[in-house]
Amino acid sequence: MKRFFLTLSLLIILAFQTFGQASEVEMATGLRTSGKIYVVVAVVALIFIGLVIYLFSIDRRLKKLENQD
């Protein structure tokens, strides 16, 4: 569990470093002005949450199988 939180904190730190970039991306600017960027962020967040839930369910199943023996 420590490893998970360490990896998560590292990813968060790396994500904050990308905010320091000064270049503007035309596609992102267009999506932001039209309000579609929120749809993109929501879809990415849903995919990430789905993957996390799936991995935790697999982990629980494996623990249950390991404890059966």
Contact map, one row per residue, 1 for C-alpha under 8 A:
111110000000000000000000000000000000000000000000000000000000000000000
111111000000000000000000000000000000000000000000000000000000000000000
111111100000000000000000000000000000000000000000000000000000000000000
111111110000000000000000000000000000000000000000000000000000000000000
111111111000000000000000000000000000000000000000000000000000000000000
011111111100000000000000000000000000000000000000000000000000000000000
001111111110000000000000000000000000000000000000000000000000000000000
000111111111000000000000000000000000000000000000000000000000000000000
000011111111100000000000000000000000000000000000000000000000000000000
000001111111110000000000000000000000000000000000000000000000000000000
000000111111111000000000000000000000000000000000000000000000000000000
000000011111111100000000000000000000000000000000000000000000000000000
000000001111111110000000000000000000000000000000000000000000000000000
000000000111111111000000000000000000000000000000000000000000000000000
000000000011111111100000000000000000000000000000000000000000000000000
000000000001111111110000000000000000000000000000000000000000000000000
000000000000111111111000000000000000000000000000000000000000000000000
000000000000011111111000000000000000000000000000000000000000000000000
000000000000001111111000000000000000000000000000000000000000000000000
000000000000000111111100000000000000000000000000000000000000000000000
000000000000000011111110000000000000000000000000000000000000000000000
000000000000000000011111000000000000000000000000000000000000000000000
000000000000000000001111100000000000000000000000000000000000000000000
000000000000000000000111110110000000000000000000000000000000000000000
000000000000000000000011111110000000000000000000000000000000000000000
000000000000000000000001111111000000000000000000000000000000000000000
000000000000000000000000111111100000000000000000000000000000000000000
000000000000000000000001111111110000100000000000000000000000000000000
000000000000000000000001111111111000000000000000000000000000000000000
000000000000000000000000011111111100000000000000000000000000000000000
000000000000000000000000001111111111100000000000000000000000000000000
000000000000000000000000000111111111110000000000000000000000000000000
000000000000000000000000000011111111000000000000000000000000000000000
000000000000000000000000000001111111100000000000000000000000000000000
000000000000000000000000000000111111111000000000000000000000000000000
000000000000000000000000000000111111111100000000000000000000000000000
000000000000000000000000000100110111111110000000000000000000000000000
000000000000000000000000000000010011111111000000000000000000000000000
000000000000000000000000000000000011111111100000000000000000000000000
000000000000000000000000000000000001111111110000000000000000000000000
000000000000000000000000000000000000111111111000000000000000000000000
000000000000000000000000000000000000011111111100000000000000000000000
000000000000000000000000000000000000001111111110000000000000000000000
000000000000000000000000000000000000000111111111000000000000000000000
000000000000000000000000000000000000000011111111100000000000000000000
000000000000000000000000000000000000000001111111110000000000000000000
000000000000000000000000000000000000000000111111111000000000000000000
000000000000000000000000000000000000000000011111111100000000000000000
000000000000000000000000000000000000000000001111111110000000000000000
000000000000000000000000000000000000000000000111111111000000000000000
000000000000000000000000000000000000000000000011111111100000000000000
000000000000000000000000000000000000000000000001111111110000000000000
000000000000000000000000000000000000000000000000111111111000000000000
000000000000000000000000000000000000000000000000011111111100000000000
000000000000000000000000000000000000000000000000001111111110000000000
000000000000000000000000000000000000000000000000000111111111000000000
000000000000000000000000000000000000000000000000000011111111100000000
000000000000000000000000000000000000000000000000000001111111110000000
000000000000000000000000000000000000000000000000000000111111111000000
000000000000000000000000000000000000000000000000000000011111111100000
000000000000000000000000000000000000000000000000000000001111111110000
000000000000000000000000000000000000000000000000000000000111111111000
000000000000000000000000000000000000000000000000000000000011111111100
000000000000000000000000000000000000000000000000000000000001111111110
000000000000000000000000000000000000000000000000000000000000111111111
000000000000000000000000000000000000000000000000000000000000011111111
000000000000000000000000000000000000000000000000000000000000001111111
000000000000000000000000000000000000000000000000000000000000000111111
000000000000000000000000000000000000000000000000000000000000000011111
